[in-house]
Amino acid sequence: MLTRRENEILACTAIGLSAKEIADHLCRSEFTVLKTISNVKAKVGLQKSTELAASYWIERLGCGLTFSELKKQILASIMSICLIFSCLNFDASRRTGRGYRLIVARRHRIEFIEDIAAA
């Protein structure tokens, strides 16, 4: 899919070298390196250099996932953690009168939804 030169430039980008440093290392112009990076992004279907570097390292590690699958798993994990913390924070609000009413109201909605699902 990628040419040998594109793979070299991708590897240098993933290491964190700038376009000028890559150009000096490979004896190419900076414009050529930038254009090649742009072509690689278009071929891979990514827009950001950080995503490009991450996808390179994911493929190198050989964990069996594509970059988009890994992004989805990370996002799901972060959302789960946020949900857990919001529930903990919500339960902590029982001490206030208003917070307790909110918990009771939410519990009734949950029970109502469970009753509908059981029917």
C-alpha positions in Angstrom: 0.0 0.0 0.0 2.7 2.5 0.9 5.9 2.8 -1.0 9.4 2.3 0.6 10.0 6.0 0.7 6.6 6.7 2.3 7.3 4.0 4.9 10.7 5.7 5.7 9.1 9.1 6.1 6.3 7.6 8.2 8.8 5.9 10.5 10.7 9.2 10.9 7.4 11.1 11.6 6.4 8.4 14.2 9.8 8.9 15.9 8.9 12.6 16.2 11.3 14.2 13.7 10.1 17.4 12.0 9.8 17.7 8.3 13.0 19.6 8.1 14.9 17.0 10.0 13.5 14.2 7.9 14.4 16.2 4.7 18.0 16.6 6.0 18.2 12.9 6.9 16.9 11.6 3.6 18.5 14.3 1.4 15.2 15.6 0.1 13.5 18.9 0.2 11.2 19.9 3.0 8.4 20.4 0.6 8.8 16.8 -0.8 8.6 15.4 2.8 5.5 17.5 3.6 3.9 16.3 0.3 4.8 12.7 1.1 3.3 13.0 4.6 0.2 14.4 3.1 0.0 11.5 0.6 0.5 9.0 3.4 -2.3 10.6 5.4 -4.6 10.4 2.4 -3.8 6.8 1.7 -4.2 5.7 5.3 -7.3 7.8 5.8 -6.1 10.0 8.7 -5.9 13.7 9.0 -3.6 14.4 12.0 0.1 13.6 12.3 -0.5 12.3 15.8 -3.0 9.8 14.5 -0.6 8.8 11.8 2.2 8.2 14.3 -0.2 6.2 16.6 -1.3 4.0 13.8 2.3 3.4 12.8 3.2 2.2 16.3 0.0 0.1 16.7 1.0 -1.7 13.5 4.6 -2.1 14.6 3.5 -3.6 18.0 1.3 -6.1 16.1 -1.5 -6.1 18.7 -4.0 -7.3 16.1 -6.2 -4.2 16.1 -6.6 -1.4 13.6 -6.2 2.2 14.7 -9.9 2.9 14.4 -10.8 -0.2 16.5 -8.4 0.8 19.2 -9.8 4.4 19.2 -13.3 3.0 19.7 -12.1 0.8 22.6 -10.3 3.7 24.2 -13.3 5.9 23.8 -15.7 3.3 25.3 -13.3 2.8 28.2 -13.1 6.5 28.9 -16.9 6.9 28.7 -17.3 4.0 31.1 -14.9 5.6 33.6 -16.8 8.9 33.3 -20.1 7.1 33.9 -18.7 5.4 37.0 -17.4 8.7 38.4 -20.7 10.5 37.6 -22.6 7.8 39.5 -20.2 8.0 42.5 -20.6 11.8 42.5 -24.4 11.5 42.1 -24.6 9.1 45.1 -22.5 11.5 47.1 -25.1 14.2 46.7 -27.5 12.2 48.9 -26.5 14.4 51.8 -28.3 17.4 50.4 -32.1 17.5 50.2 -32.2 18.4 46.6 -29.6 15.8 45.6 -31.7 13.1 47.4 -34.8 14.0 45.4 -32.8 13.8 42.2 -31.7 10.3 43.1 -35.2 9.2 44.0 -36.5 10.7 40.8 -33.8 9.0 38.8 -34.5 5.6 40.5 -38.2 5.8 39.6 -37.3 6.4 36.0 -35.0 3.5 36.0 -37.6 1.2 37.6 -40.2 2.4 35.1 -37.8 1.6 32.2 -37.1 -1.8 33.7 -40.8 -2.5 34.1 -41.4 -1.6 30.4 -38.5 -3.9 29.4 -39.9 -6.7 31.4 -43.3 -6.5 29.8 
